[in-house]
Amino acid sequence: MAGELILIVEDNEKNRKLERDILQFHGYRTAEAVNAEDGIVLAQATPPALILMDIQLPRMNGIEALHVLRSDARTQAIPVIAVTASAMTQDRKKIMAAGFDGYQTKPIKVREFMDAVRETLDRRTTE
């Protein structure tokens, strides 16, 4: 359902803008953080319906951030999709084994990206 808040955690300005523009075009509201620490604070303060998490972030990486989110009662149920340039099979296995709800590679393919967002949000509302 459009209108839901999606948090984008991405340090690259162009990637963040692309994700924001795609999501807002499809009717979603967005919040943004340029690092994991700020993303965690935003998620705790105003829990989004979904988090899009880059893996390669400065200081704390996306996998470490996911562990923090999952260990906090305020954020543990928020679905998190990894959005990463790490496209090798072993990278995907490692990322999904960490507990992400989905996986999208960069560069983003708009249709696949939006399908993943919708499917993840739909799963959340039916569980």
Secondary structure, DSSP 8 states (H G I E B T S, - for coil): -TT-EEEEE-S-HHHHHHHHHHHHHTT-EEEEESSHHHHHHHHHHS--SEEEEESS-SSS-HHHHHHHHHTSTTTTTS-EEEEES--SHHHHHHHHHTT-SEEEESS--HHHHHHHHHHHHHHHHH-
